Amino acid sequence: MLRQRAARRGVPFVLLRHGGRHDVFLFGSERIEIPRHREIREMLARSIIRSCDDGKDGS
């Protein structure tokens, strides 16, 4: 879903590094930390998506 949003906005979505329990991605100019759990809570998922949508790149 985040890759599709980045493609629509014309911004890069790149894995920066694997952390202990999180992966760090670059979404445009925003650094996004995404947990690598089997399931994440809906509120966290919405927060991650909102932080990507609130970015300034391509808006």
mmJSON file of the N, C-alpha and C atoms, coordinates in Angstrom:
{"data_MODEL":{"atom_site":{
"group_PDB":["ATOM","ATOM","ATOM","ATOM","ATOM","ATOM","ATOM","ATOM","ATOM","ATOM","ATOM","ATOM","ATOM","ATOM","ATOM","ATOM","ATOM","ATOM","ATOM","ATOM","ATOM","ATOM","ATOM","ATOM","ATOM","ATOM","ATOM","ATOM","ATOM","ATOM","ATOM","ATOM","ATOM","ATOM","ATOM","ATOM","ATOM","ATOM","ATOM","ATOM","ATOM","ATOM","ATOM","ATOM","ATOM","ATOM","ATOM","ATOM","ATOM","ATOM","ATOM","ATOM","ATOM","ATOM","ATOM","ATOM","ATOM","ATOM","ATOM","ATOM","ATOM","ATOM","ATOM","ATOM","ATOM","ATOM","ATOM","ATOM","ATOM","ATOM","ATOM","ATOM","ATOM","ATOM","ATOM","ATOM","ATOM","ATOM","ATOM","ATOM","ATOM","ATOM","ATOM","ATOM","ATOM","ATOM","ATOM","ATOM","ATOM","ATOM","ATOM","ATOM","ATOM","ATOM","ATOM","ATOM","ATOM","ATOM","ATOM","ATOM","ATOM","ATOM","ATOM","ATOM","ATOM","ATOM","ATOM","ATOM","ATOM","ATOM","ATOM","ATOM","ATOM","ATOM","ATOM","ATOM","ATOM","ATOM","ATOM","ATOM","ATOM","ATOM","ATOM","ATOM","ATOM","ATOM","ATOM","ATOM","ATOM","ATOM","ATOM","ATOM","ATOM","ATOM","ATOM","ATOM","ATOM","ATOM","ATOM","ATOM","ATOM","ATOM","ATOM","ATOM","ATOM","ATOM","ATOM","ATOM","ATOM","ATOM","ATOM","ATOM","ATOM","ATOM","ATOM","ATOM","ATOM","ATOM","ATOM","ATOM","ATOM","ATOM","ATOM","ATOM","ATOM","ATOM","ATOM","ATOM","ATOM","ATOM","ATOM","ATOM","ATOM","ATOM","ATOM","ATOM","ATOM"],
"id":[1,2,3,4,5,6,7,8,9,10,11,12,13,14,15,16,17,18,19,20,21,22,23,24,25,26,27,28,29,30,31,32,33,34,35,36,37,38,39,40,41,42,43,44,45,46,47,48,49,50,51,52,53,54,55,56,57,58,59,60,61,62,63,64,65,66,67,68,69,70,71,72,73,74,75,76,77,78,79,80,81,82,83,84,85,86,87,88,89,90,91,92,93,94,95,96,97,98,99,100,101,102,103,104,105,106,107,108,109,110,111,112,113,114,115,116,117,118,119,120,121,122,123,124,125,126,127,128,129,130,131,132,133,134,135,136,137,138,139,140,141,142,143,144,145,146,147,148,149,150,151,152,153,154,155,156,157,158,159,160,161,162,163,164,165,166,167,168,169,170,171,172,173,174,175,176,177],
"type_symbol":["N","C","C","N","C","C","N","C","C","N","C","C","N","C","C","N","C","C","N","C","C","N","C","C","N","C","C","N","C","C","N","C","C","N","C","C","N","C","C","N","C","C","N","C","C","N","C","C","N","C","C","N","C","C","N","C","C","N","C","C","N","C","C","N","C","C","N","C","C","N","C","C","N","C","C","N","C","C","N","C","C","N","C","C","N","C","C","N","C","C","N","C","C","N","C","C","N","C","C","N","C","C","N","C","C","N","C","C","N","C","C","N","C","C","N","C","C","N","C","C","N","C","C","N","C","C","N","C","C","N","C","C","N","C","C","N","C","C","N","C","C","N","C","C","N","C","C","N","C","C","N","C","C","N","C","C","N","C","C","N","C","C","N","C","C","N","C","C","N","C","C","N","C","C","N","C","C"],
"label_atom_id":["N","CA","C","N","CA","C","N","CA","C","N","CA","C","N","CA","C","N","CA","C","N","CA","C","N","CA","C","N","CA","C","N","CA","C","N","CA","C","N","CA","C","N","CA","C","N","CA","C","N","CA","C","N","CA","C","N","CA","C","N","CA","C","N","CA","C","N","CA","C","N","CA","C","N","CA","C","N","CA","C","N","CA","C","N","CA","C","N","CA","C","N","CA","C","N","CA","C","N","CA","C","N","CA","C","N","CA","C","N","CA","C","N","CA","C","N","CA","C","N","CA","C","N","CA","C","N","CA","C","N","CA","C","N","CA","C","N","CA","C","N","CA","C","N","CA","C","N","CA","C","N","CA","C","N","CA","C","N","CA","C","N","CA","C","N","CA","C","N","CA","C","N","CA","C","N","CA","C","N","CA","C","N","CA","C","N","CA","C","N","CA","C","N","CA","C","N","CA","C","N","CA","C","N","CA","C"],
"label_alt_id":[null,null,null,null,null,null,null,null,null,null,null,null,null,null,null,null,null,null,null,null,null,null,null,null,null,null,null,null,null,null,null,null,null,null,null,null,null,null,null,null,null,null,null,null,null,null,null,null,null,null,null,null,null,null,null,null,null,null,null,null,null,null,null,null,null,null,null,null,null,null,null,null,null,null,null,null,null,null,null,null,null,null,null,null,null,null,null,null,null,null,null,null,null,null,null,null,null,null,null,null,null,null,null,null,null,null,null,null,null,null,null,null,null,null,null,null,null,null,null,null,null,null,null,null,null,null,null,null,null,null,null,null,null,null,null,null,null,null,null,null,null,null,null,null,null,null,null,null,null,null,null,null,null,null,null,null,null,null,null,null,null,null,null,null,null,null,null,null,null,null,null,null,null,null,null,null,null],
"label_comp_id":["MET","MET","MET","LEU","LEU","LEU","ARG","ARG","ARG","GLN","GLN","GLN","ARG","ARG","ARG","ALA","ALA","ALA","ALA","ALA","ALA","ARG","ARG","ARG","ARG","ARG","ARG","GLY","GLY","GLY","VAL","VAL","VAL","PRO","PRO","PRO","PHE","PHE","PHE","VAL","VAL","VAL","LEU","LEU","LEU","LEU","LEU","LEU","ARG","ARG","ARG","HIS","HIS","HIS","GLY","GLY","GLY","GLY","GLY","GLY","ARG","ARG","ARG","HIS","HIS","HIS","ASP","ASP","ASP","VAL","VAL","VAL","PHE","PHE","PHE","LEU","LEU","LEU","PHE","PHE","PHE","GLY","GLY","GLY","SER","SER","SER","GLU","GLU","GLU","ARG","ARG","ARG","ILE","ILE","ILE","GLU","GLU","GLU","ILE","ILE","ILE","PRO","PRO","PRO","ARG","ARG","ARG","HIS","HIS","HIS","ARG","ARG","ARG","GLU","GLU","GLU","ILE","ILE","ILE","ARG","ARG","ARG","GLU","GLU","GLU","MET","MET","MET","LEU","LEU","LEU","ALA","ALA","ALA","ARG","ARG","ARG","SER","SER","SER","ILE","ILE","ILE","ILE","ILE","ILE","ARG","ARG","ARG","SER","SER","SER","CYS","CYS","CYS","ASP","ASP","ASP","ASP","ASP","ASP","GLY","GLY","GLY","LYS","LYS","LYS","ASP","ASP","ASP","GLY","GLY","GLY","SER","SER","SER"],
"label_asym_id":["A","A","A","A","A","A","A","A","A","A","A","A","A","A","A","A","A","A","A","A","A","A","A","A","A","A","A","A","A","A","A","A","A","A","A","A","A","A","A","A","A","A","A","A","A","A","A","A","A","A","A","A","A","A","A","A","A","A","A","A","A","A","A","A","A","A","A","A","A","A","A","A","A","A","A","A","A","A","A","A","A","A","A","A","A","A","A","A","A","A","A","A","A","A","A","A","A","A","A","A","A","A","A","A","A","A","A","A","A","A","A","A","A","A","A","A","A","A","A","A","A","A","A","A","A","A","A","A","A","A","A","A","A","A","A","A","A","A","A","A","A","A","A","A","A","A","A","A","A","A","A","A","A","A","A","A","A","A","A","A","A","A","A","A","A","A","A","A","A","A","A","A","A","A","A","A","A"],
"label_entity_id":["1","1","1","1","1","1","1","1","1","1","1","1","1","1","1","1","1","1","1","1","1","1","1","1","1","1","1","1","1","1","1","1","1","1","1","1","1","1","1","1","1","1","1","1","1","1","1","1","1","1","1","1","1","1","1","1","1","1","1","1","1","1","1","1","1","1","1","1","1","1","1","1","1","1","1","1","1","1","1","1","1","1","1","1","1","1","1","1","1","1","1","1","1","1","1","1","1","1","1","1","1","1","1","1","1","1","1","1","1","1","1","1","1","1","1","1","1","1","1","1","1","1","1","1","1","1","1","1","1","1","1","1","1","1","1","1","1","1","1","1","1","1","1","1","1","1","1","1","1","1","1","1","1","1","1","1","1","1","1","1","1","1","1","1","1","1","1","1","1","1","1","1","1","1","1","1","1"],
"label_seq_id":[1,1,1,2,2,2,3,3,3,4,4,4,5,5,5,6,6,6,7,7,7,8,8,8,9,9,9,10,10,10,11,11,11,12,12,12,13,13,13,14,14,14,15,15,15,16,16,16,17,17,17,18,18,18,19,19,19,20,20,20,21,21,21,22,22,22,23,23,23,24,24,24,25,25,25,26,26,26,27,27,27,28,28,28,29,29,29,30,30,30,31,31,31,32,32,32,33,33,33,34,34,34,35,35,35,36,36,36,37,37,37,38,38,38,39,39,39,40,40,40,41,41,41,42,42,42,43,43,43,44,44,44,45,45,45,46,46,46,47,47,47,48,48,48,49,49,49,50,50,50,51,51,51,52,52,52,53,53,53,54,54,54,55,55,55,56,56,56,57,57,57,58,58,58,59,59,59],
"pdbx_PDB_ins_code":[null,null,null,null,null,null,null,null,null,null,null,null,null,null,null,null,null,null,null,null,null,null,null,null,null,null,null,null,null,null,null,null,null,null,null,null,null,null,null,null,null,null,null,null,null,null,null,null,null,null,null,null,null,null,null,null,null,null,null,null,null,null,null,null,null,null,null,null,null,null,null,null,null,null,null,null,null,null,null,null,null,null,null,null,null,null,null,null,null,null,null,null,null,null,null,null,null,null,null,null,null,null,null,null,null,null,null,null,null,null,null,null,null,null,null,null,null,null,null,null,null,null,null,null,null,null,null,null,null,null,null,null,null,null,null,null,null,null,null,null,null,null,null,null,null,null,null,null,null,null,null,null,null,null,null,null,null,null,null,null,null,null,null,null,null,null,null,null,null,null,null,null,null,null,null,null,null],
"Cartn_x":[0.817,0.0,0.87,1.934,2.784,3.566,3.971,4.665,3.756,2.492,1.54,1.324,1.224,1.059,2.275,3.455,4.677,4.728,4.359,4.379,3.401,2.212,1.22,1.707,2.455,2.972,4.287,4.906,6.176,7.351,7.28,8.372,8.968,10.232,10.848,10.33,10.266,9.966,11.072,12.057,13.294,13.573,13.993,14.418,15.786,15.898,17.182,17.969,17.282,17.979,16.982,17.479,16.731,17.174,16.237,16.563,16.285,16.382,16.123,14.702,13.745,12.334,11.581,12.269,11.636,12.499,11.854,12.562,12.37,13.385,13.32,13.292,12.269,12.083,12.169,12.504,12.454,11.264,10.304,9.112,9.204,9.702,9.996,11.139,10.91,11.945,11.657,10.571,10.18,10.777,11.327,11.825,10.692,10.334,9.211,9.724,9.409,9.76,8.533,8.72,7.616,7.997,7.183,7.499,7.416,8.256,8.252,7.537,6.368,5.572,4.593,4.104,3.115,1.885,1.455,0.298,0.625,0.123,0.242,-1.174,-1.323,-2.652,-3.11,-4.417,-5.006,-4.641,-4.608,-4.273,-2.843,-1.918,-0.544,-0.472,-1.185,-1.199,-1.742,-2.811,-3.382,-2.407,-1.698,-0.716,0.414,0.883,1.948,1.462,0.269,-0.292,-0.501,-1.01,-1.241,0.071,1.126,2.41,2.951,2.655,3.07,2.229,0.94,0.054,0.302,0.791,1.037,2.35,3.173,4.475,4.337,5.393,5.353,5.741,6.388,6.851,5.684,5.632,4.648,3.246,3.036,1.688,1.296],
"Cartn_y":[-1.187,0.0,1.264,1.279,2.469,2.643,1.536,1.637,2.271,1.882,2.438,3.929,4.322,5.744,6.547,5.992,6.679,6.804,5.742,5.778,6.822,6.9,7.894,9.315,9.517,10.855,11.137,10.104,10.294,10.491,9.888,9.997,8.614,8.554,7.251,6.619,5.309,4.521,3.49,3.756,2.985,2.467,1.209,0.647,1.207,1.87,2.412,1.382,0.713,-0.299,-1.19,-2.384,-3.292,-3.032,-2.834,-2.659,-3.946,-3.895,-5.074,-5.582,-4.689,-5.064,-4.199,-3.231,-2.317,-2.182,-1.893,-1.508,-0.012,0.64,2.083,2.345,3.044,3.363,4.865,5.245,6.642,6.781,7.612,7.887,9.343,9.6,10.976,11.463,12.489,12.98,12.582,11.851,11.428,10.069,9.947,8.666,7.99,6.778,6.053,4.754,4.522,3.267,2.368,1.142,0.198,-1.067,-1.483,-2.688,-3.931,-4.904,-6.154,-7.246,-6.958,-7.938,-8.559,-9.73,-10.365,-9.476,-8.919,-8.028,-6.77,-5.651,-4.408,-3.887,-3.104,-2.578,-1.6,-1.549,-0.699,0.767,1.228,2.633,2.949,2.016,2.221,2.243,1.335,1.309,2.627,3.125,4.402,5.551,5.501,6.543,6.555,5.381,5.283,5.841,5.453,5.936,7.444,7.943,9.383,10.158,9.627,10.33,10.372,9.356,9.38,10.377,10.425,11.344,12.8,13.053,14.418,14.987,14.166,14.632,15.733,16.481,17.623,17.264,16.116,15.757,15.394,15.986,15.65,16.135,16.863,17.336,18.527],
"Cartn_z":[0.0,0.0,0.0,0.8,0.846,-0.454,-1.062,-2.357,-3.412,-3.407,-4.367,-4.118,-2.874,-2.548,-2.996,-2.776,-3.194,-4.711,-5.416,-6.881,-7.412,-6.824,-7.259,-7.035,-5.957,-5.646,-6.341,-6.924,-7.614,-6.672,-5.485,-4.517,-4.271,-3.861,-3.607,-2.318,-2.32,-1.125,-1.036,-0.18,-0.169,1.237,1.323,2.599,2.942,4.093,4.531,5.317,6.266,7.063,7.787,8.138,8.998,10.422,11.302,12.712,13.46,14.766,15.578,15.421,15.57,15.445,14.449,13.863,12.914,11.668,10.553,9.336,9.164,8.632,8.433,6.933,6.49,5.085,4.886,3.671,3.269,2.334,2.717,1.915,1.52,0.308,-0.083,0.774,1.573,2.486,3.932,4.15,5.498,5.83,7.037,7.523,8.278,7.863,8.444,9.06,10.331,10.994,10.992,10.48,10.385,11.147,12.115,12.873,11.993,12.295,11.539,12.326,12.845,13.565,12.582,12.905,12.031,11.879,12.976,12.945,13.731,13.236,13.989,14.22,15.244,15.572,14.502,14.335,13.3,13.49,14.725,14.981,14.545,14.754,14.319,12.799,12.148,10.686,10.133,10.727,10.281,10.503,11.618,11.926,10.901,10.512,9.509,8.176,7.771,6.503,6.559,7.682,7.831,7.742,8.347,8.302,6.88,6.084,4.677,3.882,4.157,3.438,3.809,5.018,5.472,4.965,4.323,3.843,2.811,2.618,1.708,0.283,0.062,-1.277,-2.18,-3.332,-4.336,-4.053,-2.985,-2.647,-3.477],
"occupancy":[1.0,1.0,1.0,1.0,1.0,1.0,1.0,1.0,1.0,1.0,1.0,1.0,1.0,1.0,1.0,1.0,1.0,1.0,1.0,1.0,1.0,1.0,1.0,1.0,1.0,1.0,1.0,1.0,1.0,1.0,1.0,1.0,1.0,1.0,1.0,1.0,1.0,1.0,1.0,1.0,1.0,1.0,1.0,1.0,1.0,1.0,1.0,1.0,1.0,1.0,1.0,1.0,1.0,1.0,1.0,1.0,1.0,1.0,1.0,1.0,1.0,1.0,1.0,1.0,1.0,1.0,1.0,1.0,1.0,1.0,1.0,1.0,1.0,1.0,1.0,1.0,1.0,1.0,1.0,1.0,1.0,1.0,1.0,1.0,1.0,1.0,1.0,1.0,1.0,1.0,1.0,1.0,1.0,1.0,1.0,1.0,1.0,1.0,1.0,1.0,1.0,1.0,1.0,1.0,1.0,1.0,1.0,1.0,1.0,1.0,1.0,1.0,1.0,1.0,1.0,1.0,1.0,1.0,1.0,1.0,1.0,1.0,1.0,1.0,1.0,1.0,1.0,1.0,1.0,1.0,1.0,1.0,1.0,1.0,1.0,1.0,1.0,1.0,1.0,1.0,1.0,1.0,1.0,1.0,1.0,1.0,1.0,1.0,1.0,1.0,1.0,1.0,1.0,1.0,1.0,1.0,1.0,1.0,1.0,1.0,1.0,1.0,1.0,1.0,1.0,1.0,1.0,1.0,1.0,1.0,1.0,1.0,1.0,1.0,1.0,1.0,1.0],
"B_iso_or_equiv":[0.0,0.0,0.0,0.0,0.0,0.0,0.0,0.0,0.0,0.0,0.0,0.0,0.0,0.0,0.0,0.0,0.0,0.0,0.0,0.0,0.0,0.0,0.0,0.0,0.0,0.0,0.0,0.0,0.0,0.0,0.0,0.0,0.0,0.0,0.0,0.0,0.0,0.0,0.0,0.0,0.0,0.0,0.0,0.0,0.0,0.0,0.0,0.0,0.0,0.0,0.0,0.0,0.0,0.0,0.0,0.0,0.0,0.0,0.0,0.0,0.0,0.0,0.0,0.0,0.0,0.0,0.0,0.0,0.0,0.0,0.0,0.0,0.0,0.0,0.0,0.0,0.0,0.0,0.0,0.0,0.0,0.0,0.0,0.0,0.0,0.0,0.0,0.0,0.0,0.0,0.0,0.0,0.0,0.0,0.0,0.0,0.0,0.0,0.0,0.0,0.0,0.0,0.0,0.0,0.0,0.0,0.0,0.0,0.0,0.0,0.0,0.0,0.0,0.0,0.0,0.0,0.0,0.0,0.0,0.0,0.0,0.0,0.0,0.0,0.0,0.0,0.0,0.0,0.0,0.0,0.0,0.0,0.0,0.0,0.0,0.0,0.0,0.0,0.0,0.0,0.0,0.0,0.0,0.0,0.0,0.0,0.0,0.0,0.0,0.0,0.0,0.0,0.0,0.0,0.0,0.0,0.0,0.0,0.0,0.0,0.0,0.0,0.0,0.0,0.0,0.0,0.0,0.0,0.0,0.0,0.0,0.0,0.0,0.0,0.0,0.0,0.0],
"pdbx_formal_charge":[null,null,null,null,null,null,null,null,null,null,null,null,null,null,null,null,null,null,null,null,null,null,null,null,null,null,null,null,null,null,null,null,null,null,null,null,null,null,null,null,null,null,null,null,null,null,null,null,null,null,null,null,null,null,null,null,null,null,null,null,null,null,null,null,null,null,null,null,null,null,null,null,null,null,null,null,null,null,null,null,null,null,null,null,null,null,null,null,null,null,null,null,null,null,null,null,null,null,null,null,null,null,null,null,null,null,null,null,null,null,null,null,null,null,null,null,null,null,null,null,null,null,null,null,null,null,null,null,null,null,null,null,null,null,null,null,null,null,null,null,null,null,null,null,null,null,null,null,null,null,null,null,null,null,null,null,null,null,null,null,null,null,null,null,null,null,null,null,null,null,null,null,null,null,null,null,null],
"auth_seq_id":[1,1,1,2,2,2,3,3,3,4,4,4,5,5,5,6,6,6,7,7,7,8,8,8,9,9,9,10,10,10,11,11,11,12,12,12,13,13,13,14,14,14,15,15,15,16,16,16,17,17,17,18,18,18,19,19,19,20,20,20,21,21,21,22,22,22,23,23,23,24,24,24,25,25,25,26,26,26,27,27,27,28,28,28,29,29,29,30,30,30,31,31,31,32,32,32,33,33,33,34,34,34,35,35,35,36,36,36,37,37,37,38,38,38,39,39,39,40,40,40,41,41,41,42,42,42,43,43,43,44,44,44,45,45,45,46,46,46,47,47,47,48,48,48,49,49,49,50,50,50,51,51,51,52,52,52,53,53,53,54,54,54,55,55,55,56,56,56,57,57,57,58,58,58,59,59,59],
"auth_comp_id":["MET","MET","MET","LEU","LEU","LEU","ARG","ARG","ARG","GLN","GLN","GLN","ARG","ARG","ARG","ALA","ALA","ALA","ALA","ALA","ALA","ARG","ARG","ARG","ARG","ARG","ARG","GLY","GLY","GLY","VAL","VAL","VAL","PRO","PRO","PRO","PHE","PHE","PHE","VAL","VAL","VAL","LEU","LEU","LEU","LEU","LEU","LEU","ARG","ARG","ARG","HIS","HIS","HIS","GLY","GLY","GLY","GLY","GLY","GLY","ARG","ARG","ARG","HIS","HIS","HIS","ASP","ASP","ASP","VAL","VAL","VAL","PHE","PHE","PHE","LEU","LEU","LEU","PHE","PHE","PHE","GLY","GLY","GLY","SER","SER","SER","GLU","GLU","GLU","ARG","ARG","ARG","ILE","ILE","ILE","GLU","GLU","GLU","ILE","ILE","ILE","PRO","PRO","PRO","ARG","ARG","ARG","HIS","HIS","HIS","ARG","ARG","ARG","GLU","GLU","GLU","ILE","ILE","ILE","ARG","ARG","ARG","GLU","GLU","GLU","MET","MET","MET","LEU","LEU","LEU","ALA","ALA","ALA","ARG","ARG","ARG","SER","SER","SER","ILE","ILE","ILE","ILE","ILE","ILE","ARG","ARG","ARG","SER","SER","SER","CYS","CYS","CYS","ASP","ASP","ASP","ASP","ASP","ASP","GLY","GLY","GLY","LYS","LYS","LYS","ASP","ASP","ASP","GLY","GLY","GLY","SER","SER","SER"],
"auth_asym_id":["A","A","A","A","A","A","A","A","A","A","A","A","A","A","A","A","A","A","A","A","A","A","A","A","A","A","A","A","A","A","A","A","A","A","A","A","A","A","A","A","A","A","A","A","A","A","A","A","A","A","A","A","A","A","A","A","A","A","A","A","A","A","A","A","A","A","A","A","A","A","A","A","A","A","A","A","A","A","A","A","A","A","A","A","A","A","A","A","A","A","A","A","A","A","A","A","A","A","A","A","A","A","A","A","A","A","A","A","A","A","A","A","A","A","A","A","A","A","A","A","A","A","A","A","A","A","A","A","A","A","A","A","A","A","A","A","A","A","A","A","A","A","A","A","A","A","A","A","A","A","A","A","A","A","A","A","A","A","A","A","A","A","A","A","A","A","A","A","A","A","A","A","A","A","A","A","A"],
"auth_atom_id":["N","CA","C","N","CA","C","N","CA","C","N","CA","C","N","CA","C","N","CA","C","N","CA","C","N","CA","C","N","CA","C","N","CA","C","N","CA","C","N","CA","C","N","CA","C","N","CA","C","N","CA","C","N","CA","C","N","CA","C","N","CA","C","N","CA","C","N","CA","C","N","CA","C","N","CA","C","N","CA","C","N","CA","C","N","CA","C","N","CA","C","N","CA","C","N","CA","C","N","CA","C","N","CA","C","N","CA","C","N","CA","C","N","CA","C","N","CA","C","N","CA","C","N","CA","C","N","CA","C","N","CA","C","N","CA","C","N","CA","C","N","CA","C","N","CA","C","N","CA","C","N","CA","C","N","CA","C","N","CA","C","N","CA","C","N","CA","C","N","CA","C","N","CA","C","N","CA","C","N","CA","C","N","CA","C","N","CA","C","N","CA","C","N","CA","C","N","CA","C","N","CA","C","N","CA","C"],
"pdbx_PDB_model_num":[1,1,1,1,1,1,1,1,1,1,1,1,1,1,1,1,1,1,1,1,1,1,1,1,1,1,1,1,1,1,1,1,1,1,1,1,1,1,1,1,1,1,1,1,1,1,1,1,1,1,1,1,1,1,1,1,1,1,1,1,1,1,1,1,1,1,1,1,1,1,1,1,1,1,1,1,1,1,1,1,1,1,1,1,1,1,1,1,1,1,1,1,1,1,1,1,1,1,1,1,1,1,1,1,1,1,1,1,1,1,1,1,1,1,1,1,1,1,1,1,1,1,1,1,1,1,1,1,1,1,1,1,1,1,1,1,1,1,1,1,1,1,1,1,1,1,1,1,1,1,1,1,1,1,1,1,1,1,1,1,1,1,1,1,1,1,1,1,1,1,1,1,1,1,1,1,1]
}}}
